[in-house]
Amino acid sequence: MSATTASDNSASNNTSLYSAETAKEYQDEDFAELQRTTQVPFSVFTSLSKYLITIMASIASLISPMSSSIYLTALNPIAEDLHVSDSKVNFTITTFMIFQGISPVFIATCSDAVGRRPAFLLCFILYIAATIGLALQSDYGSLLGLRCLQSAGSSPTIALASAVAVDIAASKQRGSFLGVMLALQIIGPTVAPVAGGLLTSHLGWHSIFWFLGILTVVLLIPMVLFFPETSRKVVDDGSTPPPWWNRSIKQMVCSNRHWKSPDLSVKPRFQLENPLPILRDILTDPESLMILLLIGQSYSGIYAIMTTMPSLMKNAYGYNSEQIGILFLAWSAGTIISTFTTGTYLDWVYRREARKMNLNPDTDMKQFPDFPIERARLQFAYPILAITGATIVSVIPSPFIQSSDHQITYGWLLEYKYPVAFVYCLDLIFGFWASALCQVGTTLLMDLHPGFPAAAGATVNLVRCLLGAGVTACALPLLHKIGIGWFHTFTGAVWVWCGIPMVWWIIRNGVELRKRRDSKFA
């Protein structure tokens, strides 16, 4: 009897040991063997299918960045044709960004419950209707209202594409899949200004909306025919048959070998959830809020630099629109390279941290609250912040116009008259590192909220758009007030001195805050 009691007590002590000690104690061989033998795939989709699904969702989300970028080339002709001031035309950009931040809060967040396909289709319907209306309208009021509707239809697609990547990719692959998504989305703002300029010059500004409408119809066809439902609340790992309204035409015609036999006793229901409690939980969580602020300040720095760049290059080098467009191509090239390399690096670091703790990288790390996901994602952020801050301060073109003699000298490095090729190279570097920081923060936020990836993406979009609208409105007035060189010095200083403490705080407190949050909602 005493031996049995001692054995029971020993087993009880071992059980409590696993739950209380840090992750390094998970090196027990029996536990590791159990972990390996009971591991199940995160998703039934093959690797090729995952990439194809991610590519389809990413290309579908091109309509959001293209709609905002292509419009900029037509501002002057629109003001002339509608007989309104430049300020009124610029107000259509402000309202577009406001709806760009608010709309995903409702549409994208609801997709966590009802599915990605219905949300995508709703966005496309709203967008096509608004775009056709914009192509036919000829007064300012219609332009203002329809641009808001167009923004409401296009902006949720960014969060939906991010959610799709999280649905089908485990944490060890998530960085790469989000990298593919971001790289494809950059094509929009890269190509759109060139296409918009050509269309406006040769066919008039209404043609840009006809172009967007036709492009969206073309993108809609493969989504209707082939795009599968991925929301884990609807199809789990892809093996649960979705309701008929969540199925593609291909799935309606051909049976899926991965689907389980449906439970006929359970009738499918189309049920919407209130997105506000979910968003409240994310925004009031200290760790998530700090990550959002880190992402927001990163995007704010990008907006501050990129919105002032055209006027600076025109004043410093006498560049025209085409030459400035080439400069933006350098930034886009750096961003595209960054999305692939950063995603691969994040996946490698994640697997390395898992192996350090003798854990299988395929394991759902929510089972191990001591796993340092914050360190795995953010340790790369320190050099990013330092390099990008130095780039902003040192290399941004900074022509100082002396009011006394109207001579132009060049602030900081450019006062030594570096060749313009130097600016192009450093603009590429800025695009690389600035985009890397945004990707690192977004990946971590998705890791913390895998059950609500669209809601997490919507909060990123909300913070990005609201801060971006504020920075865009304040950048040029501040630049004119304190001078071009000091403006970029201030921007770089904010980037570094705000970013580094936030990264340090998240890494230091993230594990404890995550445990507290999980116990609260357990």
CORTACOR-V616178 format. One line per field, one symbol per residue. ss: DSSP state (@ for helix, = for strand, . for the rest). psi: psi as a letter, one per 20 degrees, with the letter a starting at -180 (. if undefined). A space follows every 50 residues. Layout:
# CORTACOR-V616178
ss: ???
psi: ???
This chain:
# CORTACOR-V616178
ss: .@@@@@@@@@@@@@@@@@@@..@@@@@.@@@@@@@@@.........@@@@ @@@@@@@@@@.@@@@@@@@@@@..@@@@@@@@...@@@@@@@@@@@@@@@ @@@@@@@@@@@@@@.@@@@@@@@@@@@@@@@@@@@@...@@@@@@@@@@@ @@@@.@@@@@@@@@@@@@..@@@@@@@@@@@@@@@@@@@@@@@@@@@@@@ @@@..@@@@@@@@@@@@@@@@@@@@@.....@@@@........@@@..@@ @@@.....................@@@@@@@@@@.@@@@@@@@@@@@@@@ @@@@@@@@@@@@@@@@@...@@@@@@@@@@@@@@@@@@@@@@@@@@@@@@ @@@@@@........@@@.....@@@@@@..@@@@@@@@@@@@@@@...== =......===.@@@@@...@@@@@@@@@@@@@@@@@@@@@@@@@@@@@.@ @@@@@@@@@@@@@@@@@@@@@@@@@@@@@@@@.@@@@@@@@@@@@@@@@@ @@@@@@@@@@@@@@@@@@@@..
psi: ghggghgghgggggghghhhrrihjjjpggghghghhjpqqhqiprgghg hggggghghhihhghhhhghhhijgghghghilrrhhhghhhgghghghh hgghhggghhhhgiqhghgghgggggggghhgghhirkqgggggghhghg ghhhhihghggghghhgiprhiihggghggghghhhhfighghggggggh hhirhhhhhgghggghgghhghghghprpipiigjcjiipprrhijqrhg hhgpqpiiprpqoiiopqqopqqoighghghghipgggghghhggghghg hgggghhigghghghgikqahghhhhhhhgghghgggghghggggggggg hghghhjkqphiqoiiiniipmhghhhihihghgggggghgghhippmpp ophgjkqprpqchiijlqqhhhggghhggghghghggghggggghhhhlh imhhgghhhghggggghgggghhiggggghgiqgghghggghggggihgg hggggghhiggghgggghhhj.
